[in-house]
Amino acid sequence: MKKISIFDTEVNDFTKESLTQELIKCFGGQKNLLFAKVNTEFILRARQNDDFNATLGGFDYKIADGIGVLWAAKYLSLPFAAKKLKITNFPPSHKASERAGKLLIGAEAIWQWTYTSLSLLFCPKYVRAPIPERIPGVDCLYLMLEAAINTDSSVYLFGAEKDVLKAAKKNLEAKYPKLRIVGHHDGYDYTDKKIIDDINRLGAELLVVALGSPKQEYWIRDNIGKLPSVRVAVGEGGSFDFVAGTFKRAPKWMQRIGLEWLWRLFMNKSKTQTGSRMKRIWQAVPLFMYKVVLYKIQNHS
């Protein structure tokens, strides 16, 4: 299992199969292991916020939750042919050659951005290296629950609104009759001590925290050391809404080409202001791509 760096964030090259195998090992171990599901907004936030960057760096595993993460990993892995040309290797005193080299690097970076971006629509398999697969939030949650069933590990659900959490729990128990959900609590009326005492009393081994990011990552960071029974802790974002049926998942064709994020941005009714939705789209796609291209040019990756 490798880690692929995108800016300062290292993402594991999981497939669904390898993630399942790793989870089974984790449930059989003796350590608290932390999982984060990483999308482009996470990566940008980590680049702009030192506290979040350090928090994310403290998580043991980062799962690619979005096609944009796969694209960035592919784009940054492509070498620059221009670097092999002598014109880019002249001493700094050769100003004209230096400028020409920078132009060649910039032009090649834009060309690479063009064809890798087009591949997302016309040949999405192209970006499945070095990270071979994206594992969307709800699918990842199901994999974790199935691994918990296979290892007879108990589960605690924490987060979301009370009605949403109740419906999610009911649907999960219907979907997985052998799943042992030993406790649950919504994400609104709680204190850290109350939740910690409850989890410890019940001896939960899988802790699913759905408080929204970055709150959920900070909560896990600050409290995991007080939860000796927990073997796997994961930040779940809005997955409970989808499990409960409050939100609908994107059509299969959108999932196949990696546009589920776009569906979620527009269908997420908790985002009542259009400006908030547009801001998220701006950050998740054009701003993220611009930052990645600029980073590659500046670092001659």
Secondary structure, DSSP 4 states (H G I P E B T S, - for coil): --EEEETTEEEE---HHHHHHHHHHHHTSSS-EEEEEE-HHHHHHHHH-HHHHHHHHTSSEEEE-SHHHHHHHHHHHSPPGGGGSGGGGS-TT-HHHHHHHHHHHHHHHHHHHHHHHHHHHH-GGGG-SSS-----HHHHHHHHHHHHHHTT--EEEEES-HHHHHHHHHHHHHH-TT--EEEEE-SSS--HHHHHHHHHHHT-SEEEEES-TTHHHHHHHHHGGG-TT-SEEEE-TTHHHHHHTSSPPPPHHHHHTT-HHHHHHHH-TT---HHHHHHHHHIIIIIHHHHHHHHHHHHT-
